[in-house]
Structures are given as structure tokens and as C-alpha cells.
Amino acid sequence: MTGRDNVLWLQLWRDRRTDFHQQTANQLLTRFWPSLDLAKGSRVFVPLCGKSLDMIWLAKQGHEVIGVELSPIAVRAFFRENRLKPVRRQVGNFTLWKHGRLSILCGDYFSLTGDDLGQVDTVYDRAALTALPEDIREPYIAHLRRIVADTAKVFLLTTEDAEEKDSPSQAFGVAEEIKTLYSEGYEIDLAHVESVFEINPELPGNPPERTEYKVYRLSSRAAG
Ligand SMILES: C[S@@+](CC[C@H](N)C(=O)[O-])C[C@H]1O[C@@H](n2cnc3c(N)ncnc32)[C@H](O)[C@@H]1O
């Protein structure tokens, strides 16, 4: 299988339509990551990493970071914009770019194998699961579970439209989709919810909409 929207993503990077990219490390990452209490040197996998500065922050915490990203434009920009000079080599169907504790495998997530990836202690997902079309999210998680050991934790940040929420009594409940997709294999801990009123950039004349930024900590049931 390959990502269904690969052509679209490659084009977005060519056209520099990358609004999802954040100019600083994500604040929910820097605030809640320490609660995982991970050992320095533990290895963090960042699927669909783009050129995220979160990887720089994670490496500064002492982690080995391994991202996977489809677009070579994104990977080149990541190293160039951070003034890093990576070495490159072929790993399976991927080009591995590496500098110090930072590595990115350039290619399609869905063709990544456990051997390509190596050991992973924690998965960091921001705008990866939720960037995929809904019908691809289940295969994305199924694939994650094939290539990452059962013992790995998942730290997941999501952006959710609060207007779509089921009922007020579930205001701080786990979003239905995350529950459906992850609950079979993982214990789900919703660590934080932040509600923000924002203008939808696609509908600038409309009143602000409530958006929820959520932090999930998932640990595999198989890890015991
Ligand atoms: C919404 S962006 C998020 C990037 C990053 N996580 C961040 O926080 O800035 C999604 C990224 O996934 C990449 N991508 C999409 N499908 C992919 C696939 N099948 N394999 C690898 N990367 C993919 C896109 O090129 C894009 O850079």
C-alpha cells in the first residue's frame, strides 16, 4: 500500500502550501512531554514529520529522533533551515538523512518496515494521524503496530473541532475516533484539553469557532 494522497502532499511542498508547519516547537509538546519521564537516549519515532522543529526540541532533550517524510523538499529544508549538514545513505526503499541524533527516512510511511526503522521507544504524532483521510487512519495505525514494538508509548497531539462533539457531558471525553482506532491495543490517557476560539481561515467572515487542542498519552496493553 502507498499513501493515497502522496501526489497531493508532494505538490503542496512544491507550492510551499505548508500552513501546518509551526515556526517554534509545539507548546503542548514542550509542556507535557516531560510527564512521560523517558530516559535520555531513548528513541523517538516521528511519523509524517515534515520539517517540524519539534524534532530539534526532542533531540535537545537527549533523544535519538527518527522521522519519516514523503517529500524530499521537506527533508532538505529541515536540515538546511537548521544549518545542519546531514549524511545520506540508502535504507531499503528510503533515503536516510542523518545528522547527530536527528535522522529522517525519506519515502512513503506505508512501505516502511520494522527493519528500516529500528527500535522505537516512543512515537510522537502531531498532525500525522489527523492529516490522513479518515479511511486511511485505521491502516495507518495497523501499520504503526506492525513496525513499532508493543512496548512503545504514543504521545499524540490532535486538533479537534469542538462543534462536532457529541454532547456536553462528554466535553472532556476521548474523541470517538481516537477511541475506536486505538482502544483495542492501547490504554488511552487524555492528559490535557485546551479550548480556543479561532476564526476559520477558510471562512473569515464567520464567527470564531471553538477548537480543542488535545494531548493523549497512549501505552500499549501488551506492554503490561
Ligand atoms: C500535516 S503535515 C504534518 C507535519 C509535521 N508532523 C508537523 O507537525 O509539522 C503531514 C506531513 O506528512 C507527510 N506525508 C503525508 N503522507 C505521507 C506518507 N504516506 N509517508 C510519509 N510522509 C507523508 C506530508 O508530506 C506532510 O509533510
The ligand as an ORCA input file, in Angstrom:
! r2SCAN-3c Opt
* xyz 0 1
  C       0.085     17.920      8.192
  S       1.775     17.618      7.821
  C       2.445     17.484      9.464
  C       3.938     17.534      9.502
  C       4.528     17.508     10.927
  N       4.065     16.382     11.707
  C       4.305     18.814     11.634
  O       3.809     18.789     12.770
  O       4.651     19.875     11.090
  C       1.783     15.947      7.232
  C       3.112     15.536      6.606
  O       3.051     14.160      6.257
  C       3.699     13.944      5.027
  N       3.108     12.706      4.474
  C       1.844     12.536      4.028
  N       1.640     11.264      3.648
  C       2.818     10.607      3.885
  C       3.243      9.254      3.698
  N       2.419      8.319      3.188
  N       4.504      8.915      4.044
  C       5.343      9.857      4.574
  N       5.003     11.150      4.762
  C       3.752     11.517      4.417
  C       3.399     15.210      4.233
  O       4.326     15.431      3.183
  C       3.462     16.285      5.317
  O       4.758     16.802      5.437
*
